[in-house]
Amino acid sequence: MKVSFYEVYRIFINAVIETWFRFFVVESDFLEMCHKLIVLQNEKTIVVIELLSEEIHVRPIGFVKRSSSNEDERDRRLVSKIVLKKDFTKGLDGIEEWSHVYVIFWMHKISDKEKMLVHPGEGRNVGIFATRAPVRPNPIGLTLVELVKRDENVIWVKGLDAYDDTLVLDIKPYPDWEHGRLIVVTDFRVPKWLTKIIRNDFRKKERL
C-alpha cells in the first residue's frame, strides 16, 4: 500500500502538535483537552486546533537541584536548591525575611499509567484527593519547607521532597494572612487510617 507524501506529512504534524501540548499543557491526556481537525485540501495541509476552556498553560519558574540525584528526597532533614530562571530573580526580593515557604512543583516522573482516583491503603481504599499520594490526575506537588538562604536567583530549602531537576511552578510564603491576622491552623483533624500509619512507623523506629 502506497502512502502519499502529504499523508506522511499529516501524521508528522499531528505527532508534533500532540508532543508540544503534552509538554507545555497541564494535562497529560491531550486527546481529552483538544479537538484536532487535520484537513488535506488542494495538496496543502491545514491544521485546525480547537482548545477547550479547561485548558491551562503553565511556565516553570525554575528547577530543583539536589546534592546528588541518588538522595532520598523523603528525608526532610536534607537541604536542596531551587534555581530560578534569571528572569524571575527580582521576584525573590524580600523572601529572606520569611522562615518557611511553600514550593509548588510538577512531579514529572509520574506516568499516566500510575495515576489513579482510588488509592489502596492499609485495610481501606481512599480517594486520591483524600491522600497526599503523588499518583494524581494532575501531578502537582506542594511542600512546606524551611528557607535556609538566598543568593541571587537561587534559594536553599530544607525538607523538599522533590527529585533532582523537578520543575518548580511557584513559591509562596508561609503563613498566609488576612484581615490583620496570620492564618495558622492548629485545630486540624486527620483520618484514623493515617493515625494508624503514623503509630506503626513510630513503633518501627523504636525497634531500630
C-alpha angles and dihedrals in degrees: 000000000000120000118203123234090245092054090052089047090050091053091047093051090047091054093047093051093048092048091049094053094043089058101041105029122078095237124075096204101074094178092062093050102045141041110217124199118180115182128188108211130163090348091300127112113233115191119198120183121188112194123205120232091244091069116116128196122204133182118205114234095202146317142261120257118193128190088246134008087226094061119123099249090197091066100101091194092072125097121222135176131243110206113199125201111263090246090067098048094106089054089071095058109126096013090114089073091067124080096202136027138182116242117204114196144165115250095218097177094066108103125208090248091059096053116104143169096212119050120203112236137178100298093333137068116220135186115268091240089060091060139055092231112140096225094093132144087251106028097217117155124209120187133169108222139177114251109228103177146321132227116181107298095354130083128186116218134183122221103021110153097201131116124250111279093017111158114246117216103182147346123214131179124246133257111037120223137202137167093008098309139092116245108226117155113221101154097064126142131208131201121264093245090061092048088053092051092049091048092050092048090051091052091050091053091049090057092054 
